[in-house]
Amino acid sequence: MHMYMCCVCMQQVLDEADVLYGDDDFAAAWDELRGALPPRAAVAFVTATLTPAAQQAIEAQFPLVERRRGRGLHRTAQGVAEKLIDCSAGGSGSGGPDGFELKMGALLSELRESEEEHTLVFCNTIEACRRVENALRRADRGGHAYRLWAYHSAINPEGRQRALQQFAQPQAEGVGAGRDGDPLPRLLVCTDRASRGMDFPQVGHVILFDFPRDGVEYVRRVGRATRGANQPGRVTSLLLGRQVAYARTLMKLNQAGEAIDLETHSDRR
């Protein structure tokens, strides 16, 4: 956790500060909000991952800002069980140039072996979300293996909210049950929208179908498996090529309880 505080008494709090400062629409909204605040209003910016760009923007707007750094900044809870699966044997006839078929095979295998009731499947793009969602629906046409929802910005706000509500519901006997009568596991295929500012205490397994582009999103995605009373849970990463070595580096830092340096582990697109 990282928090900036200005003035003496707090009147305005902005959570997920680095996400806000990375949003193209935030600047205009923030200017309007600041204009409506009393002259001596205090402002606090709170975030678990502070990017250099967000830090510079905040300090430029508030030169006298006071920085308070918690021990959890750029760290996830220790004890997360992480598994790396190398899917980089792709190529024509063996998964396609992007390894999609091999990664789908690994994903389906993980889902068959998993005993978790709620699983998040992260993709880097809307297109990837759609491909994974469609492939999962084809793999379970009868709807006997799992219940499935998608969450990304191409879905309208009402649809996103409905998906979150239905996904987050506790499993109930007879509701969406499989052939044996047991409740079906719930899957949410999502972009990083679901890694920011959302609390999923039921999630026990996070699958990184696409490995995140930088250390910020790694921390956020892994953190989704650390929210509930019985956590930390499990994280499975499906990897291609050079991602394997990079994932091992981040995993070692995470398991050692060390902070991830966002200057070093910035966007790797």
Backbone as CSV, one residue per row, in Angstrom:
resi,resn,N_x,N_y,N_z,CA_x,CA_y,CA_z,C_x,C_y,C_z
1,MET,0.838,-1.186,0.000,0.000,0.000,0.000,0.874,1.237,0.000
2,HIS,0.467,2.247,-0.758,1.219,3.498,-0.817,0.205,4.628,-0.774
3,MET,0.467,5.630,0.052,-0.501,6.709,0.196,0.202,8.052,0.192
4,TYR,-0.343,9.009,-0.554,0.082,10.391,-0.514,-0.960,11.174,0.272
5,MET,-0.521,12.077,1.147,-1.452,12.910,1.905,-1.057,14.371,1.772
6,CYS,-2.055,15.240,1.608,-1.822,16.667,1.523,-2.669,17.364,2.579
7,CYS,-2.142,18.405,3.208,-2.841,19.196,4.220,-3.022,18.384,5.502
8,VAL,-3.912,18.870,6.392,-3.996,18.317,7.729,-5.120,17.307,7.874
9,CYS,-6.326,17.625,7.441,-7.450,16.713,7.616,-7.893,16.196,6.257
10,MET,-8.123,14.911,6.168,-8.451,14.276,4.899,-9.899,14.551,4.521
11,GLN,-10.126,15.018,3.298,-11.473,15.263,2.814,-11.737,14.547,1.489
12,GLN,-10.697,14.231,0.747,-10.871,13.577,-0.542,-9.857,12.446,-0.667
13,VAL,-10.343,11.242,-0.961,-9.487,10.073,-1.102,-9.653,9.498,-2.499
14,LEU,-8.560,9.272,-3.195,-8.580,8.649,-4.515,-7.826,7.329,-4.435
15,ASP,-8.564,6.239,-4.544,-7.962,4.908,-4.508,-7.491,4.526,-5.912
16,GLU,-6.597,3.543,-5.991,-6.041,3.088,-7.266,-5.459,4.277,-8.047
17,ALA,-4.650,5.070,-7.361,-4.157,6.320,-7.948,-3.389,6.104,-9.245
18,ASP,-2.564,5.057,-9.317,-1.779,4.856,-10.530,-2.663,4.484,-11.710
19,VAL,-3.775,3.781,-11.439,-4.717,3.445,-12.510,-5.415,4.704,-13.013
20,LEU,-5.805,5.571,-12.080,-6.470,6.815,-12.463,-5.556,7.676,-13.337
21,TYR,-4.300,7.795,-12.927,-3.382,8.647,-13.683,-2.982,8.018,-15.016
22,GLY,-3.293,6.764,-15.208,-3.046,6.132,-16.494,-4.251,6.152,-17.408
23,ASP,-5.355,6.724,-16.929,-6.605,6.783,-17.696,-6.674,8.109,-18.446
24,ASP,-6.910,8.045,-19.738,-6.955,9.258,-20.562,-8.067,10.215,-20.141
25,ASP,-9.129,9.680,-19.542,-10.266,10.522,-19.164,-10.123,11.122,-17.775
26,PHE,-9.077,10.721,-17.047,-8.977,11.147,-15.660,-8.634,12.623,-15.521
27,ALA,-7.765,13.141,-16.366,-7.269,14.514,-16.209,-8.409,15.529,-16.169
28,ALA,-9.339,15.427,-17.119,-10.444,16.383,-17.166,-11.347,16.234,-15.943
29,ALA,-11.626,14.992,-15.555,-12.493,14.754,-14.398,-11.835,15.246,-13.113
30,TRP,-10.518,15.044,-12.999,-9.800,15.463,-11.807,-9.726,16.984,-11.721
31,ASP,-9.529,17.657,-12.841,-9.518,19.123,-12.843,-10.857,19.664,-12.352
32,GLU,-11.947,19.056,-12.818,-13.278,19.500,-12.399,-13.501,19.229,-10.911
33,LEU,-13.058,18.069,-10.448,-13.221,17.723,-9.038,-12.405,18.644,-8.147
34,ARG,-11.154,18.915,-8.536,-10.309,19.801,-7.726,-10.900,21.199,-7.659
35,GLY,-11.510,21.631,-8.761,-12.122,22.956,-8.773,-13.299,23.074,-7.828
36,ALA,-13.930,21.954,-7.505,-15.093,21.977,-6.617,-14.719,21.819,-5.151
37,LEU,-13.441,21.489,-4.869,-13.018,21.287,-3.490,-12.730,22.620,-2.804
38,PRO,-12.931,22.704,-1.497,-12.552,23.906,-0.761,-11.051,24.157,-0.889
39,PRO,-10.615,25.411,-0.781,-9.196,25.732,-0.968,-8.251,24.943,-0.066
40,ARG,-8.674,24.682,1.174,-7.795,23.996,2.122,-8.140,22.504,2.256
41,ALA,-8.843,21.979,1.298,-9.208,20.562,1.354,-7.970,19.680,1.278
42,ALA,-7.984,18.598,2.038,-6.892,17.623,1.996,-7.237,16.544,0.980
43,VAL,-6.193,16.000,0.357,-6.372,14.956,-0.654,-5.403,13.816,-0.340
44,ALA,-5.898,12.604,-0.435,-5.054,11.422,-0.243,-5.149,10.555,-1.484
45,PHE,-3.993,10.116,-1.978,-3.919,9.196,-3.102,-3.432,7.854,-2.553
46,VAL,-4.193,6.805,-2.803,-3.875,5.489,-2.252,-3.683,4.503,-3.391
47,THR,-2.645,3.669,-3.297,-2.407,2.660,-4.327,-1.499,1.574,-3.782
48,ALA,-1.654,0.369,-4.309,-0.775,-0.737,-3.928,0.413,-0.855,-4.864
49,THR,0.331,-0.197,-6.020,1.431,-0.209,-6.990,1.597,1.204,-7.523
50,LEU,2.709,1.825,-7.202,2.938,3.213,-7.588,3.906,3.261,-8.761
51,THR,3.392,3.576,-9.939,4.252,3.668,-11.118,5.034,4.979,-11.097
52,PRO,6.212,5.008,-11.709,6.975,6.263,-11.775,6.177,7.401,-12.403
53,ALA,5.381,7.113,-13.432,4.601,8.164,-14.097,3.575,8.764,-13.155
54,ALA,2.879,7.907,-12.394,1.886,8.413,-11.449,2.553,9.222,-10.342
55,GLN,3.693,8.755,-9.852,4.410,9.465,-8.810,4.818,10.861,-9.285
56,GLN,5.353,10.946,-10.484,5.772,12.246,-11.019,4.583,13.190,-11.198
57,ALA,3.456,12.652,-11.663,2.273,13.488,-11.887,1.735,14.040,-10.568
58,ILE,1.667,13.188,-9.546,1.161,13.620,-8.244,2.080,14.678,-7.643
59,GLU,3.379,14.448,-7.690,4.325,15.390,-7.090,4.379,16.703,-7.862
60,ALA,4.082,16.655,-9.169,4.039,17.900,-9.942,2.822,18.743,-9.554
61,GLN,1.701,18.077,-9.269,0.487,18.795,-8.893,0.512,19.241,-7.437
62,PHE,1.199,18.470,-6.581,1.248,18.767,-5.149,2.701,18.744,-4.686
63,PRO,3.442,19.827,-4.902,4.875,19.854,-4.572,5.172,19.578,-3.103
64,LEU,4.227,19.870,-2.199,4.450,19.669,-0.772,3.852,18.356,-0.285
65,VAL,3.581,17.467,-1.188,2.946,16.206,-0.820,3.804,15.424,0.167
66,GLU,3.142,14.724,1.087,3.818,13.872,2.060,3.609,12.416,1.649
67,ARG,4.690,11.690,1.521,4.605,10.299,1.074,4.702,9.354,2.271
68,ARG,3.786,8.408,2.341,3.820,7.379,3.372,3.778,6.017,2.687
69,ARG,4.795,5.252,2.927,4.942,3.966,2.242,4.725,2.811,3.204
70,GLY,3.798,1.925,2.864,3.546,0.735,3.670,4.414,-0.422,3.210
71,ARG,4.477,-1.460,4.024,5.337,-2.605,3.713,4.797,-3.421,2.541
72,GLY,3.515,-3.272,2.229,2.923,-4.083,1.173,3.082,-3.526,-0.228
73,LEU,3.719,-2.364,-0.370,3.846,-1.768,-1.694,4.636,-2.673,-2.635
74,HIS,4.052,-2.953,-3.787,4.676,-3.763,-4.841,4.977,-5.182,-4.370
75,ARG,4.198,-5.656,-3.391,4.321,-7.028,-2.913,2.936,-7.679,-2.900
76,THR,2.908,-8.989,-3.009,1.678,-9.736,-2.774,1.873,-10.582,-1.524
77,ALA,0.789,-11.101,-0.996,0.880,-11.910,0.215,1.742,-13.146,-0.030
78,GLN,2.592,-13.460,0.933,3.432,-14.643,0.806,2.601,-15.904,0.962
79,GLY,3.082,-16.970,0.367,2.401,-18.244,0.499,1.576,-18.642,-0.702
80,VAL,1.462,-17.760,-1.699,0.730,-18.105,-2.912,1.444,-19.255,-3.621
81,ALA,0.693,-20.276,-3.989,1.264,-21.417,-4.711,1.275,-21.089,-6.196
82,GLU,2.466,-20.911,-6.761,2.584,-20.512,-8.163,3.102,-21.669,-9.020
83,LYS,2.493,-21.817,-10.180,2.860,-22.879,-11.119,3.097,-22.267,-12.485
84,LEU,4.212,-22.608,-13.117,4.541,-22.123,-14.445,4.410,-23.267,-15.449
85,ILE,3.691,-23.017,-16.553,3.553,-24.019,-17.608,4.115,-23.431,-18.905
86,ASP,5.166,-24.045,-19.421,5.805,-23.572,-20.649,5.019,-24.085,-21.851
87,CYS,4.391,-23.165,-22.587,3.605,-23.514,-23.771,4.288,-23.022,-25.049
88,SER,5.589,-22.907,-25.024,6.315,-22.273,-26.119,6.740,-23.227,-27.223
89,ALA,6.133,-24.420,-27.304,6.455,-25.341,-28.387,5.602,-25.059,-29.608
90,GLY,5.042,-23.815,-29.691,4.123,-23.469,-30.770,4.786,-23.462,-32.132
91,GLY,3.940,-23.267,-33.120,4.386,-23.301,-34.500,3.317,-23.991,-35.310
92,SER,3.416,-24.022,-36.612,2.377,-24.625,-37.431,2.207,-26.090,-37.057
93,GLY,0.957,-26.452,-36.808,0.652,-27.827,-36.451,0.849,-28.145,-34.990
94,SER,1.371,-27.189,-34.188,1.578,-27.485,-32.769,1.135,-26.339,-31.880
95,GLY,0.046,-25.686,-32.289,-0.505,-24.661,-31.417,-0.617,-23.318,-32.074
96,GLY,-0.073,-23.145,-33.282,-0.152,-21.847,-33.927,0.983,-20.956,-33.488
97,PRO,1.271,-19.901,-34.236,2.407,-19.037,-33.920,2.287,-18.336,-32.582
98,ASP,1.059,-18.138,-32.078,0.898,-17.476,-30.782,0.693,-18.479,-29.653
99,GLY,0.812,-19.771,-29.961,0.692,-20.793,-28.933,-0.705,-20.936,-28.362
100,PHE,-1.712,-20.397,-29.038,-3.064,-20.363,-28.461,-3.593,-21.769,-28.184
101,GLU,-3.453,-22.665,-29.131,-4.008,-24.005,-28.949,-3.324,-24.746,-27.802
102,LEU,-2.004,-24.600,-27.704,-1.300,-25.244,-26.604,-1.704,-24.639,-25.263
103,LYS,-1.862,-23.329,-25.238,-2.286,-22.693,-23.997,-3.714,-23.095,-23.635
104,MET,-4.588,-23.230,-24.637,-5.947,-23.679,-24.362,-5.944,-25.098,-23.802
105,GLY,-5.099,-25.956,-24.368,-4.997,-27.311,-23.841,-4.560,-27.319,-22.384
106,ALA,-3.567,-26.472,-22.065,-3.089,-26.377,-20.686,-4.171,-25.808,-19.776
107,LEU,-4.913,-24.808,-20.266,-5.983,-24.206,-19.481,-7.058,-25.248,-19.154
108,LEU,-7.504,-25.992,-20.155,-8.547,-26.997,-19.928,-8.060,-28.083,-18.971
109,SER,-6.798,-28.466,-19.086,-6.243,-29.454,-18.172,-6.241,-28.935,-16.736
110,GLU,-5.843,-27.663,-16.555,-5.842,-27.066,-15.225,-7.254,-27.020,-14.639
111,LEU,-8.230,-26.679,-15.474,-9.613,-26.586,-14.993,-10.158,-27.956,-14.600
112,ARG,-9.784,-28.991,-15.345,-10.248,-30.337,-15.008,-9.671,-30.805,-13.671
113,GLU,-8.426,-30.412,-13.403,-7.759,-30.858,-12.182,-8.059,-29.975,-10.981
114,SER,-8.574,-28.777,-11.227,-8.787,-27.822,-10.146,-10.004,-28.177,-9.306
115,GLU,-9.888,-27.958,-8.027,-11.014,-28.142,-7.115,-11.550,-26.810,-6.612
116,GLU,-11.071,-25.721,-7.191,-11.503,-24.402,-6.751,-12.898,-24.084,-7.274
117,GLU,-13.662,-23.353,-6.478,-15.024,-23.000,-6.862,-15.072,-21.774,-7.763
118,HIS,-14.121,-20.850,-7.599,-14.100,-19.616,-8.382,-12.700,-19.406,-8.955
119,THR,-12.619,-19.215,-10.264,-11.338,-19.040,-10.949,-11.380,-17.824,-11.859
120,LEU,-10.345,-17.008,-11.789,-10.171,-15.887,-12.719,-9.188,-16.299,-13.803
121,VAL,-9.532,-16.044,-15.067,-8.643,-16.324,-16.193,-8.307,-14.985,-16.849
122,PHE,-7.055,-14.540,-16.705,-6.657,-13.222,-17.187,-6.083,-13.287,-18.598
123,CYS,-6.521,-12.355,-19.446,-5.976,-12.158,-20.785,-5.511,-10.709,-20.902
124,ASN,-4.599,-10.452,-21.848,-4.068,-9.094,-21.991,-4.928,-8.176,-22.849
125,THR,-5.781,-8.736,-23.697,-6.570,-7.915,-24.622,-8.010,-8.410,-24.681
126,ILE,-8.879,-7.542,-25.202,-10.274,-7.919,-25.404,-10.366,-9.062,-26.412
127,GLU,-9.589,-8.984,-27.486,-9.609,-10.035,-28.502,-9.244,-11.387,-27.898
128,ALA,-8.220,-11.401,-27.041,-7.819,-12.657,-26.405,-8.917,-13.169,-25.491
129,CYS,-9.578,-12.265,-24.773,-10.698,-12.665,-23.917,-11.776,-13.359,-24.732
130,ARG,-12.095,-12.777,-25.865,-13.147,-13.352,-26.701,-12.744,-14.722,-27.230
131,ARG,-11.485,-14.855,-27.651,-11.018,-16.153,-28.169,-11.075,-17.218,-27.079
132,VAL,-10.616,-16.872,-25.885,-10.619,-17.836,-24.787,-12.052,-18.176,-24.386
133,GLU,-12.910,-17.171,-24.282,-14.308,-17.426,-23.921,-14.968,-18.358,-24.938
134,ASN,-14.782,-18.061,-26.225,-15.388,-18.891,-27.268,-14.853,-20.324,-27.227
135,ALA,-13.547,-20.461,-27.015,-12.949,-21.793,-26.967,-13.459,-22.576,-25.759
136,LEU,-13.631,-21.910,-24.624,-14.160,-22.579,-23.437,-15.606,-23.014,-23.646
137,ARG,-16.384,-22.186,-24.320,-17.784,-22.559,-24.581,-17.849,-23.736,-25.550
138,ARG,-16.979,-23.760,-26.553,-16.961,-24.896,-27.483,-16.549,-26.180,-26.765
139,ALA,-15.627,-26.058,-25.815,-15.141,-27.232,-25.089,-16.185,-27.794,-24.126
140,ASP,-17.189,-27.003,-23.797,-18.216,-27.444,-22.848,-19.595,-27.034,-23.371
141,ARG,-19.929,-27.523,-24.567,-21.176,-27.117,-25.220,-22.402,-27.469,-24.391
142,GLY,-22.338,-28.551,-23.639,-23.489,-28.941,-22.834,-23.589,-28.202,-21.513
143,GLY,-22.571,-27.412,-21.179,-22.599,-26.670,-19.930,-22.513,-27.549,-18.695
144,HIS,-21.793,-28.679,-18.791,-21.703,-29.614,-17.673,-20.417,-29.472,-16.864
145,ALA,-19.449,-28.685,-17.353,-18.137,-28.624,-16.698,-17.951,-27.378,-15.836
146,TYR,-18.500,-26.252,-16.257,-18.305,-25.002,-15.522,-19.349,-23.980,-15.969
147,ARG,-19.481,-22.923,-15.165,-20.273,-21.757,-15.543,-19.292,-20.651,-15.910
148,LEU,-19.610,-19.887,-16.938,-18.615,-18.998,-17.545,-19.177,-17.611,-17.796
149,TRP,-18.385,-16.599,-17.433,-18.709,-15.207,-17.721,-17.465,-14.499,-18.262
150,ALA,-17.675,-13.365,-18.908,-16.563,-12.549,-19.417,-16.683,-11.143,-18.857
151,TYR,-15.532,-10.477,-18.740,-15.509,-9.115,-18.180,-14.401,-8.325,-18.863
152,HIS,-14.796,-7.358,-19.691,-13.842,-6.463,-20.343,-14.586,-5.236,-20.850
153,SER,-13.852,-4.252,-21.373,-14.443,-2.949,-21.695,-15.344,-2.977,-22.924
154,ALA,-15.313,-4.044,-23.720,-16.204,-4.118,-24.877,-17.614,-4.548,-24.479
155,ILE,-17.765,-4.983,-23.233,-19.083,-5.325,-22.693,-19.653,-4.077,-22.028
156,ASN,-20.941,-3.804,-22.231,-21.517,-2.585,-21.659,-21.511,-2.655,-20.129
157,PRO,-21.583,-1.502,-19.455,-21.480,-1.488,-17.988,-22.483,-2.402,-17.298
158,GLU,-23.714,-2.448,-17.815,-24.719,-3.307,-17.190,-24.326,-4.777,-17.303
159,GLY,-23.795,-5.154,-18.476,-23.358,-6.533,-18.671,-22.180,-6.882,-17.794
160,ARG,-21.246,-5.950,-17.632,-20.092,-6.197,-16.759,-20.539,-6.379,-15.313
161,GLN,-21.443,-5.508,-14.869,-21.915,-5.595,-13.492,-22.658,-6.899,-13.247
162,ARG,-23.463,-7.303,-14.209,-24.218,-8.555,-14.079,-23.263,-9.747,-14.020
163,ALA,-22.224,-9.723,-14.865,-21.250,-10.817,-14.864,-20.544,-10.923,-13.517
164,LEU,-20.132,-9.782,-12.955,-19.459,-9.800,-11.656,-20.368,-10.338,-10.569
165,GLN,-21.609,-9.898,-10.556,-22.534,-10.341,-9.523,-22.783,-11.841,-9.597
166,GLN,-22.975,-12.346,-10.803,-23.256,-13.770,-10.954,-22.026,-14.616,-10.668
167,PHE,-20.868,-14.144,-11.110,-19.636,-14.884,-10.845,-19.343,-14.964,-9.353
168,ALA,-19.554,-13.864,-8.642,-19.169,-13.781,-7.235,-20.114,-14.511,-6.299
169,GLN,-21.272,-14.944,-6.777,-22.211,-15.636,-5.906,-21.612,-16.945,-5.407
170,PRO,-21.899,-17.298,-4.152,-21.437,-18.606,-3.645,-22.100,-19.732,-4.421
171,GLN,-21.396,-20.843,-4.530,-21.990,-22.006,-5.175,-23.176,-22.490,-4.350
172,ALA,-24.223,-22.929,-5.041,-25.415,-23.435,-4.360,-25.792,-24.784,-4.949
173,GLU,-26.152,-25.712,-4.086,-26.532,-27.051,-4.526,-27.707,-26.970,-5.484
174,GLY,-27.571,-27.586,-6.643,-28.667,-27.628,-7.597,-28.727,-26.440,-8.523
175,VAL,-27.962,-25.382,-8.243,-27.958,-24.203,-9.103,-26.771,-24.298,-10.044
176,GLY,-27.058,-24.435,-11.339,-25.970,-24.601,-12.290,-25.155,-25.838,-12.020
177,ALA,-25.835,-26.925,-11.616,-25.132,-28.135,-11.231,-24.746,-28.965,-12.444
178,GLY,-23.703,-29.787,-12.273,-23.288,-30.702,-13.322,-24.140,-31.958,-13.317
179,ARG,-23.726,-32.933,-14.098,-24.494,-34.164,-14.235,-24.613,-34.922,-12.925
180,ASP,-23.611,-34.797,-12.052,-23.659,-35.509,-10.780,-24.400,-34.738,-9.703
181,GLY,-24.938,-33.570,-10.067,-25.694,-32.777,-9.111,-24.875,-31.799,-8.312
182,ASP,-23.542,-31.877,-8.412,-22.686,-30.953,-7.673,-22.676,-29.585,-8.348
183,PRO,-22.543,-28.508,-7.567,-22.446,-27.169,-8.158,-21.241,-27.064,-9.082
184,LEU,-21.409,-26.345,-10.167,-20.326,-26.192,-11.128,-19.371,-25.089,-10.697
185,PRO,-18.069,-25.264,-10.967,-17.114,-24.168,-10.717,-17.449,-22.978,-11.595
186,ARG,-17.073,-21.798,-11.137,-17.378,-20.552,-11.833,-16.090,-19.955,-12.381
187,LEU,-16.134,-19.541,-13.650,-14.982,-18.947,-14.314,-15.319,-17.537,-14.774
188,LEU,-14.371,-16.631,-14.623,-14.489,-15.290,-15.177,-13.279,-15.033,-16.057
189,VAL,-13.507,-14.926,-17.369,-12.437,-14.605,-18.320,-12.389,-13.088,-18.426
190,CYS,-11.248,-12.490,-18.157,-11.238,-11.034,-17.975,-9.915,-10.415,-18.423
191,THR,-9.971,-9.105,-18.618,-8.762,-8.307,-18.807,-8.351,-7.763,-17.445
192,ASP,-7.385,-6.854,-17.431,-6.899,-6.314,-16.169,-7.919,-5.449,-15.448
193,ARG,-9.048,-5.166,-16.078,-10.113,-4.443,-15.375,-10.508,-5.170,-14.092
194,ALA,-10.439,-6.491,-14.106,-10.842,-7.268,-12.935,-9.726,-7.381,-11.902
195,SER,-8.547,-6.839,-12.184,-7.444,-6.912,-11.224,-7.338,-5.637,-10.403
196,ARG,-8.175,-4.652,-10.697,-8.013,-3.323,-10.101,-9.213,-2.942,-9.247
197,GLY,-8.952,-2.804,-7.955,-9.963,-2.266,-7.066,-11.149,-3.164,-6.818
198,MET,-11.055,-4.457,-7.133,-12.162,-5.370,-6.913,-11.763,-6.436,-5.914
199,ASP,-12.711,-6.795,-5.064,-12.432,-7.766,-4.023,-13.192,-9.054,-4.341
200,PHE,-12.455,-10.132,-4.597,-13.061,-11.431,-4.875,-12.627,-12.420,-3.795
201,PRO,-13.243,-12.391,-2.619,-12.790,-13.285,-1.541,-12.990,-14.759,-1.838
202,GLN,-13.860,-15.090,-2.820,-14.107,-16.499,-3.121,-13.049,-17.103,-4.048
203,VAL,-12.287,-16.256,-4.741,-11.367,-16.758,-5.760,-10.205,-17.512,-5.115
204,GLY,-10.041,-18.780,-5.520,-8.931,-19.566,-5.009,-7.877,-19.867,-6.056
205,HIS,-8.196,-19.576,-7.333,-7.262,-19.892,-8.407,-7.275,-18.769,-9.430
206,VAL,-6.109,-18.260,-9.748,-5.931,-17.257,-10.797,-5.075,-17.885,-11.886
207,ILE,-5.578,-17.870,-13.117,-4.833,-18.412,-14.250,-4.456,-17.267,-15.180
208,LEU,-3.175,-17.091,-15.414,-2.689,-16.067,-16.318,-2.559,-16.687,-17.705
209,PHE,-3.661,-16.672,-18.465,-3.610,-17.214,-19.819,-2.595,-16.431,-20.637
210,ASP,-2.626,-15.112,-20.495,-1.577,-14.241,-21.041,-0.783,-13.703,-19.866
211,PHE,0.536,-13.850,-19.916,1.336,-13.324,-18.818,1.323,-11.804,-18.882
212,PRO,1.207,-11.118,-17.747,1.123,-9.656,-17.758,2.349,-9.003,-18.377
213,ARG,2.141,-7.808,-18.900,3.211,-7.109,-19.616,4.246,-6.496,-18.688
214,ASP,3.887,-6.301,-17.425,4.838,-5.671,-16.508,4.583,-6.104,-15.071
215,GLY,5.478,-5.661,-14.189,5.395,-6.040,-12.784,4.172,-5.508,-12.082
216,VAL,3.649,-4.370,-12.518,2.451,-3.795,-11.898,1.291,-4.772,-12.003
217,GLU,1.013,-5.220,-13.220,-0.131,-6.108,-13.408,0.131,-7.492,-12.830
218,TYR,1.377,-7.912,-12.781,1.695,-9.165,-12.114,1.261,-9.106,-10.656
219,VAL,1.646,-8.037,-9.959,1.279,-7.880,-8.550,-0.241,-7.846,-8.389
220,ARG,-0.911,-7.119,-9.260,-2.360,-6.982,-9.139,-3.073,-8.310,-9.409
221,ARG,-2.658,-9.015,-10.447,-3.338,-10.276,-10.778,-3.090,-11.336,-9.713
222,VAL,-1.837,-11.508,-9.305,-1.527,-12.475,-8.257,-2.280,-12.131,-6.978
223,GLY,-2.443,-10.841,-6.740,-3.146,-10.399,-5.544,-4.590,-10.817,-5.475
224,ARG,-5.195,-11.156,-6.613,-6.596,-11.614,-6.591,-6.732,-12.970,-5.917
225,ALA,-5.639,-13.700,-5.796,-5.679,-15.016,-5.152,-5.303,-14.923,-3.681
226,THR,-5.311,-13.716,-3.121,-4.878,-13.533,-1.727,-5.920,-12.812,-0.899
227,ARG,-7.188,-12.827,-1.333,-8.171,-11.952,-0.714,-9.050,-12.606,0.346
228,GLY,-9.334,-13.886,0.229,-10.318,-14.523,1.091,-9.752,-15.043,2.403
229,ALA,-10.659,-15.558,3.244,-10.269,-16.031,4.567,-9.375,-17.267,4.483
230,ASN,-9.546,-18.072,3.439,-8.767,-19.303,3.296,-7.595,-19.151,2.337
231,GLN,-7.221,-17.914,2.049,-6.152,-17.657,1.102,-4.828,-17.585,1.855
232,PRO,-3.680,-17.552,1.210,-3.531,-17.374,-0.230,-3.843,-18.618,-1.035
233,GLY,-4.246,-18.381,-2.279,-4.631,-19.470,-3.143,-3.547,-19.849,-4.128
234,ARG,-3.963,-20.155,-5.387,-3.030,-20.638,-6.396,-3.013,-19.713,-7.601
235,VAL,-1.854,-19.640,-8.248,-1.698,-18.887,-9.491,-0.991,-19.779,-10.497
236,THR,-1.582,-19.920,-11.689,-0.983,-20.696,-12.765,-0.702,-19.782,-13.945
237,SER,0.527,-19.768,-14.434,0.913,-18.916,-15.556,1.204,-19.774,-16.779
238,LEU,0.550,-19.456,-17.901,0.789,-20.135,-19.177,1.730,-19.259,-19.984
239,LEU,2.914,-19.784,-20.320,4.017,-18.941,-20.786,4.514,-19.336,-22.167
240,LEU,5.096,-18.340,-22.839,5.680,-18.551,-24.157,7.084,-17.941,-24.197
241,GLY,8.050,-18.689,-24.711,9.388,-18.159,-24.982,10.053,-17.475,-23.820
242,ARG,10.454,-16.223,-24.043,11.207,-15.475,-23.041,10.394,-15.153,-21.805
243,GLN,9.073,-15.322,-21.871,8.243,-15.083,-20.689,8.601,-16.022,-19.550
244,VAL,9.115,-17.199,-19.875,9.409,-18.194,-18.842,10.447,-17.656,-17.859
245,ALA,11.552,-17.144,-18.384,12.611,-16.623,-17.516,12.129,-15.408,-16.739
246,TYR,11.372,-14.537,-17.407,10.871,-13.341,-16.738,9.904,-13.712,-15.616
247,ALA,9.035,-14.681,-15.871,8.076,-15.125,-14.855,8.794,-15.710,-13.644
248,ARG,9.856,-16.458,-13.896,10.617,-17.044,-12.789,11.254,-15.963,-11.929
249,THR,11.727,-14.899,-12.575,12.318,-13.781,-11.828,11.298,-13.134,-10.912
250,LEU,10.111,-12.839,-11.448,9.064,-12.218,-10.642,8.592,-13.163,-9.540
251,MET,8.469,-14.441,-9.863,7.993,-15.413,-8.883,8.964,-15.525,-7.704
252,LYS,10.265,-15.504,-7.991,11.253,-15.587,-6.919,11.159,-14.369,-6.005
253,LEU,10.990,-13.192,-6.597,10.839,-11.983,-5.783,9.593,-12.084,-4.918
254,ASN,8.522,-12.570,-5.518,7.254,-12.680,-4.813,7.367,-13.664,-3.656
255,GLN,7.947,-14.830,-3.910,8.056,-15.847,-2.871,8.990,-15.436,-1.750
256,ALA,9.956,-14.588,-2.074,10.883,-14.100,-1.052,10.312,-12.925,-0.272
257,GLY,9.142,-12.445,-0.673,8.535,-11.313,0.004,9.195,-9.998,-0.318
258,GLU,9.924,-9.949,-1.436,10.616,-8.721,-1.814,9.733,-7.870,-2.726
259,ALA,9.921,-6.576,-2.668,9.165,-5.663,-3.524,9.661,-5.768,-4.956
260,ILE,8.735,-5.603,-5.891,9.090,-5.597,-7.310,9.390,-4.172,-7.733
261,ASP,10.579,-3.946,-8.243,11.015,-2.622,-8.663,10.336,-2.275,-9.992
262,LEU,9.407,-1.303,-9.946,8.667,-0.967,-11.151,9.503,-0.173,-12.148
263,GLU,10.624,0.381,-11.715,11.531,1.023,-12.662,12.157,-0.039,-13.569
264,THR,12.450,-1.203,-12.978,13.044,-2.296,-13.753,11.997,-3.094,-14.497
265,HIS,10.889,-3.402,-13.823,9.859,-4.260,-14.409,8.710,-3.419,-14.916
266,SER,9.007,-2.554,-15.863,7.989,-1.705,-16.477,7.383,-2.413,-17.664
267,ASP,6.504,-1.727,-18.379,5.780,-2.316,-19.514,6.753,-2.955,-20.498
268,ARG,6.569,-4.255,-20.804,7.502,-5.012,-21.636,6.904,-5.369,-22.983
269,ARG,5.920,-4.614,-23.446,5.328,-4.906,-24.753,6.355,-4.724,-25.871
